[in-house]
Amino acid sequence: MRRMTTAVIMVAGVLAMSATVAGGGGGQTLTVNPTSGMPGDSFTVSGADCTPVLEMGVQGFAPAGNGPPIFMSTVNVTVQFPTPVSMTVTPDQESGEWSASFTVPAGTPPGTYDVTAECINEEPLSPDAVDAQDFTYAPGTVYTVQATPATAPAVPAPAGTEEPAPVPVPVAAAPASTG
């Protein structure tokens, strides 16, 4: 009976540790730089803490020789323009830092658009091997598209107000020396 109680406590501890790691990602925030611009402008979305995590809550790593399988992380980033723009990037596998560059599509109307990102952990040979540690970055990050400044149409000058053309002025030539 004592072995069974110990086994149950160990399993409960492992499950609790796994749940802590799995739920730990929701508080990470995104950074957008710059936070606003016009159609055609570029901006960068960045974040951190997206590192490979094994099933039991132990961080994965890339072995130098023989070792456990390599686990990887990727980040899916989406900007919710009228036609959403998405990109998948690979974070630094040790620090978990990443960034993605976007360009505001031509014709995007002025407004505030949500920016979202999700950290996905996987083993390259078995993408479904790790999924409990995937997380979505905290909501609330936005990018603001500003109105394009209006340009004043060219207005022709009223008739009769044109500047007169310059009048050529004769220039006296200096006598040439023949001597």
Short mmCIF file of the C-alpha atoms (twelve columns), coordinates in Angstrom:
data_MODEL
# 
_entry.id   MODEL 
# 
loop_
_atom_site.group_PDB 
_atom_site.id 
_atom_site.type_symbol 
_atom_site.label_atom_id 
_atom_site.label_alt_id 
_atom_site.label_comp_id 
_atom_site.label_asym_id 
_atom_site.label_seq_id 
_atom_site.Cartn_x 
_atom_site.Cartn_y 
_atom_site.Cartn_z 
_atom_site.pdbx_PDB_model_num 
ATOM 1   C CA . MET A 1   0.000  0.000  0.000   1 
ATOM 2   C CA . ARG A 2   2.858  2.334  0.810   1 
ATOM 3   C CA . ARG A 3   4.348  1.837  -2.707  1 
ATOM 4   C CA . MET A 4   1.025  2.648  -4.332  1 
ATOM 5   C CA . THR A 5   0.660  5.831  -2.264  1 
ATOM 6   C CA . THR A 6   4.212  6.883  -3.216  1 
ATOM 7   C CA . ALA A 7   3.511  6.130  -6.879  1 
ATOM 8   C CA . VAL A 8   0.292  8.176  -6.789  1 
ATOM 9   C CA . ILE A 9   2.096  11.103 -5.165  1 
ATOM 10  C CA . MET A 10  4.884  10.933 -7.776  1 
ATOM 11  C CA . VAL A 11  2.396  10.844 -10.656 1 
ATOM 12  C CA . ALA A 12  0.465  13.758 -9.139  1 
ATOM 13  C CA . GLY A 13  3.715  15.723 -8.794  1 
ATOM 14  C CA . VAL A 14  4.671  15.071 -12.430 1 
ATOM 15  C CA . LEU A 15  1.195  16.086 -13.620 1 
ATOM 16  C CA . ALA A 16  1.297  19.254 -11.541 1 
ATOM 17  C CA . MET A 17  4.756  20.136 -12.906 1 
ATOM 18  C CA . SER A 18  3.579  19.481 -16.451 1 
ATOM 19  C CA . ALA A 19  0.460  21.616 -15.951 1 
ATOM 20  C CA . THR A 20  2.557  24.469 -14.562 1 
ATOM 21  C CA . VAL A 21  4.819  24.437 -17.606 1 
ATOM 22  C CA . ALA A 22  1.899  24.049 -20.001 1 
ATOM 23  C CA . GLY A 23  -0.037 26.928 -18.494 1 
ATOM 24  C CA . GLY A 24  2.984  29.142 -17.929 1 
ATOM 25  C CA . GLY A 25  3.070  30.658 -21.413 1 
ATOM 26  C CA . GLY A 26  -0.107 32.718 -21.470 1 
ATOM 27  C CA . GLY A 27  1.404  35.744 -19.741 1 
ATOM 28  C CA . GLN A 28  4.170  36.487 -22.222 1 
ATOM 29  C CA . THR A 29  3.713  39.723 -24.082 1 
ATOM 30  C CA . LEU A 30  4.496  40.855 -27.604 1 
ATOM 31  C CA . THR A 31  6.359  43.976 -28.645 1 
ATOM 32  C CA . VAL A 32  5.510  45.914 -31.823 1 
ATOM 33  C CA . ASN A 33  8.000  48.465 -33.128 1 
ATOM 34  C CA . PRO A 34  6.999  50.980 -34.327 1 
ATOM 35  C CA . THR A 35  3.422  50.746 -33.069 1 
ATOM 36  C CA . SER A 36  1.871  52.655 -35.976 1 
ATOM 37  C CA . GLY A 37  2.428  53.555 -39.603 1 
ATOM 38  C CA . MET A 38  0.845  53.904 -43.026 1 
ATOM 39  C CA . PRO A 39  0.314  51.421 -45.867 1 
ATOM 40  C CA . GLY A 40  3.722  50.410 -47.211 1 
ATOM 41  C CA . ASP A 41  5.489  50.948 -43.865 1 
ATOM 42  C CA . SER A 42  7.333  48.086 -42.163 1 
ATOM 43  C CA . PHE A 43  7.190  47.060 -38.513 1 
ATOM 44  C CA . THR A 44  8.528  44.265 -36.320 1 
ATOM 45  C CA . VAL A 45  6.722  42.009 -33.868 1 
ATOM 46  C CA . SER A 46  8.917  40.318 -31.261 1 
ATOM 47  C CA . GLY A 47  8.614  38.161 -28.185 1 
ATOM 48  C CA . ALA A 48  10.496 35.783 -25.900 1 
ATOM 49  C CA . ASP A 49  10.165 32.628 -23.819 1 
ATOM 50  C CA . CYS A 50  9.335  30.264 -26.681 1 
ATOM 51  C CA . THR A 51  11.849 27.503 -25.928 1 
ATOM 52  C CA . PRO A 52  11.531 23.779 -26.616 1 
ATOM 53  C CA . VAL A 53  9.865  21.860 -23.795 1 
ATOM 54  C CA . LEU A 54  9.761  18.072 -23.417 1 
ATOM 55  C CA . GLU A 55  6.598  16.264 -22.279 1 
ATOM 56  C CA . MET A 56  7.712  16.172 -18.638 1 
ATOM 57  C CA . GLY A 57  8.405  19.903 -18.447 1 
ATOM 58  C CA . VAL A 58  12.170 19.643 -19.066 1 
ATOM 59  C CA . GLN A 59  13.615 21.999 -21.654 1 
ATOM 60  C CA . GLY A 60  14.822 20.301 -24.821 1 
ATOM 61  C CA . PHE A 61  18.205 20.885 -26.408 1 
ATOM 62  C CA . ALA A 62  20.230 20.091 -29.514 1 
ATOM 63  C CA . PRO A 63  22.707 17.325 -28.556 1 
ATOM 64  C CA . ALA A 64  26.284 17.536 -29.840 1 
ATOM 65  C CA . GLY A 65  26.516 13.764 -30.335 1 
ATOM 66  C CA . ASN A 66  24.264 10.965 -29.248 1 
ATOM 67  C CA . GLY A 67  21.396 12.052 -27.093 1 
ATOM 68  C CA . PRO A 68  17.657 12.485 -26.886 1 
ATOM 69  C CA . PRO A 69  15.708 13.684 -29.925 1 
ATOM 70  C CA . ILE A 70  15.942 17.357 -30.784 1 
ATOM 71  C CA . PHE A 71  12.846 19.330 -29.854 1 
ATOM 72  C CA . MET A 72  12.085 22.600 -31.629 1 
ATOM 73  C CA . SER A 73  9.854  25.603 -31.164 1 
ATOM 74  C CA . THR A 74  8.229  27.794 -33.790 1 
ATOM 75  C CA . VAL A 75  6.090  30.903 -33.456 1 
ATOM 76  C CA . ASN A 76  3.051  31.609 -35.614 1 
ATOM 77  C CA . VAL A 77  2.499  35.398 -35.777 1 
ATOM 78  C CA . THR A 78  -0.626 36.976 -37.296 1 
ATOM 79  C CA . VAL A 79  -1.637 40.602 -37.857 1 
ATOM 80  C CA . GLN A 80  -5.397 40.858 -38.248 1 
ATOM 81  C CA . PHE A 81  -5.512 43.309 -41.162 1 
ATOM 82  C CA . PRO A 82  -8.721 43.076 -43.293 1 
ATOM 83  C CA . THR A 83  -6.834 40.295 -45.079 1 
ATOM 84  C CA . PRO A 84  -4.783 38.762 -42.235 1 
ATOM 85  C CA . VAL A 85  -1.026 38.472 -42.737 1 
ATOM 86  C CA . SER A 86  0.763  35.543 -41.028 1 
ATOM 87  C CA . MET A 87  4.339  34.357 -40.667 1 
ATOM 88  C CA . THR A 88  6.020  31.413 -38.931 1 
ATOM 89  C CA . VAL A 89  9.433  32.079 -37.388 1 
ATOM 90  C CA . THR A 90  11.923 29.968 -35.459 1 
ATOM 91  C CA . PRO A 91  12.954 31.455 -32.126 1 
ATOM 92  C CA . ASP A 92  16.444 31.189 -30.693 1 
ATOM 93  C CA . GLN A 93  16.231 27.699 -29.209 1 
ATOM 94  C CA . GLU A 94  18.124 28.676 -26.039 1 
ATOM 95  C CA . SER A 95  16.719 32.120 -25.178 1 
ATOM 96  C CA . GLY A 96  13.322 31.728 -26.848 1 
ATOM 97  C CA . GLU A 97  13.591 35.229 -28.368 1 
ATOM 98  C CA . TRP A 98  12.191 35.825 -31.856 1 
ATOM 99  C CA . SER A 99  11.058 38.574 -34.228 1 
ATOM 100 C CA . ALA A 100 9.013  38.825 -37.416 1 
ATOM 101 C CA . SER A 101 8.941  41.747 -39.871 1 
ATOM 102 C CA . PHE A 102 5.762  42.809 -41.651 1 
ATOM 103 C CA . THR A 103 4.775  45.463 -44.195 1 
ATOM 104 C CA . VAL A 104 1.360  47.137 -44.022 1 
ATOM 105 C CA . PRO A 105 -0.431 46.055 -47.225 1 
ATOM 106 C CA . ALA A 106 -1.317 48.786 -49.723 1 
ATOM 107 C CA . GLY A 107 -4.925 49.891 -49.373 1 
ATOM 108 C CA . THR A 108 -5.219 48.922 -45.691 1 
ATOM 109 C CA . PRO A 109 -7.744 51.313 -44.155 1 
ATOM 110 C CA . PRO A 110 -6.820 53.339 -41.074 1 
ATOM 111 C CA . GLY A 111 -7.575 51.533 -37.822 1 
ATOM 112 C CA . THR A 112 -6.221 49.410 -35.004 1 
ATOM 113 C CA . TYR A 113 -5.434 45.770 -35.780 1 
ATOM 114 C CA . ASP A 114 -4.800 42.909 -33.343 1 
ATOM 115 C CA . VAL A 115 -1.427 41.165 -33.376 1 
ATOM 116 C CA . THR A 116 -1.364 37.565 -32.108 1 
ATOM 117 C CA . ALA A 117 1.323  34.916 -31.699 1 
ATOM 118 C CA . GLU A 118 1.425  31.297 -30.611 1 
ATOM 119 C CA . CYS A 119 4.473  29.302 -29.466 1 
ATOM 120 C CA . ILE A 120 4.408  25.752 -30.833 1 
ATOM 121 C CA . ASN A 121 6.716  23.043 -29.434 1 
ATOM 122 C CA . GLU A 122 7.391  19.951 -31.475 1 
ATOM 123 C CA . GLU A 123 9.777  17.134 -32.183 1 
ATOM 124 C CA . PRO A 124 10.693 17.295 -35.898 1 
ATOM 125 C CA . LEU A 125 10.238 13.551 -36.463 1 
ATOM 126 C CA . SER A 126 6.967  13.392 -34.544 1 
ATOM 127 C CA . PRO A 127 5.141  16.763 -34.574 1 
ATOM 128 C CA . ASP A 128 2.434  15.494 -32.224 1 
ATOM 129 C CA . ALA A 129 4.938  14.330 -29.571 1 
ATOM 130 C CA . VAL A 130 4.785  17.618 -27.660 1 
ATOM 131 C CA . ASP A 131 1.701  19.764 -27.519 1 
ATOM 132 C CA . ALA A 132 0.833  20.443 -23.890 1 
ATOM 133 C CA . GLN A 133 3.416  23.217 -23.684 1 
ATOM 134 C CA . ASP A 134 2.127  25.218 -26.635 1 
ATOM 135 C CA . PHE A 135 0.863  28.637 -25.609 1 
ATOM 136 C CA . THR A 136 -0.656 31.818 -26.984 1 
ATOM 137 C CA . TYR A 137 0.941  35.141 -26.099 1 
ATOM 138 C CA . ALA A 138 -1.182 37.499 -24.010 1 
ATOM 139 C CA . PRO A 139 -3.847 39.293 -26.065 1 
ATOM 140 C CA . GLY A 140 -4.079 43.054 -26.382 1 
ATOM 141 C CA . THR A 141 -1.146 43.865 -28.666 1 
ATOM 142 C CA . VAL A 142 -2.134 46.057 -31.619 1 
ATOM 143 C CA . TYR A 143 -0.706 47.861 -34.638 1 
ATOM 144 C CA . THR A 144 -2.332 51.130 -35.740 1 
ATOM 145 C CA . VAL A 145 -2.584 52.066 -39.408 1 
ATOM 146 C CA . GLN A 146 -2.701 55.837 -39.794 1 
ATOM 147 C CA . ALA A 147 -4.557 57.718 -42.491 1 
ATOM 148 C CA . THR A 148 -2.428 58.625 -45.462 1 
ATOM 149 C CA . PRO A 149 -1.979 62.410 -45.474 1 
ATOM 150 C CA . ALA A 150 -4.044 63.999 -48.208 1 
ATOM 151 C CA . THR A 151 -2.073 65.820 -50.860 1 
ATOM 152 C CA . ALA A 152 -3.454 69.064 -52.227 1 
ATOM 153 C CA . PRO A 153 -4.307 68.858 -55.922 1 
ATOM 154 C CA . ALA A 154 -2.228 71.033 -58.233 1 
ATOM 155 C CA . VAL A 155 -4.164 74.191 -58.999 1 
ATOM 156 C CA . PRO A 156 -3.207 76.105 -62.159 1 
ATOM 157 C CA . ALA A 157 -2.493 79.815 -61.771 1 
ATOM 158 C CA . PRO A 158 -5.393 82.067 -62.815 1 
ATOM 159 C CA . ALA A 159 -5.172 83.411 -66.368 1 
ATOM 160 C CA . GLY A 160 -3.151 86.582 -66.643 1 
ATOM 161 C CA . THR A 161 -1.160 85.975 -63.467 1 
ATOM 162 C CA . GLU A 162 1.602  83.990 -65.080 1 
ATOM 163 C CA . GLU A 163 5.045  85.419 -64.631 1 
ATOM 164 C CA . PRO A 164 6.376  86.907 -67.861 1 
ATOM 165 C CA . ALA A 165 9.113  85.032 -69.612 1 
ATOM 166 C CA . PRO A 166 12.565 86.509 -69.048 1 
ATOM 167 C CA . VAL A 167 13.688 88.919 -71.769 1 
ATOM 168 C CA . PRO A 168 17.145 88.207 -73.148 1 
ATOM 169 C CA . VAL A 169 19.562 91.017 -72.423 1 
ATOM 170 C CA . PRO A 170 22.169 91.732 -75.117 1 
ATOM 171 C CA . VAL A 171 25.709 91.376 -73.860 1 
ATOM 172 C CA . ALA A 172 28.421 93.534 -75.421 1 
ATOM 173 C CA . ALA A 173 31.397 91.464 -76.427 1 
ATOM 174 C CA . ALA A 174 34.872 92.665 -75.588 1 
ATOM 175 C CA . PRO A 175 37.018 93.455 -78.660 1 
ATOM 176 C CA . ALA A 176 39.271 90.610 -79.568 1 
ATOM 177 C CA . SER A 177 42.998 91.229 -79.628 1 
ATOM 178 C CA . THR A 178 44.659 90.480 -82.992 1 
ATOM 179 C CA . GLY A 179 48.119 91.217 -82.096 1 
# 
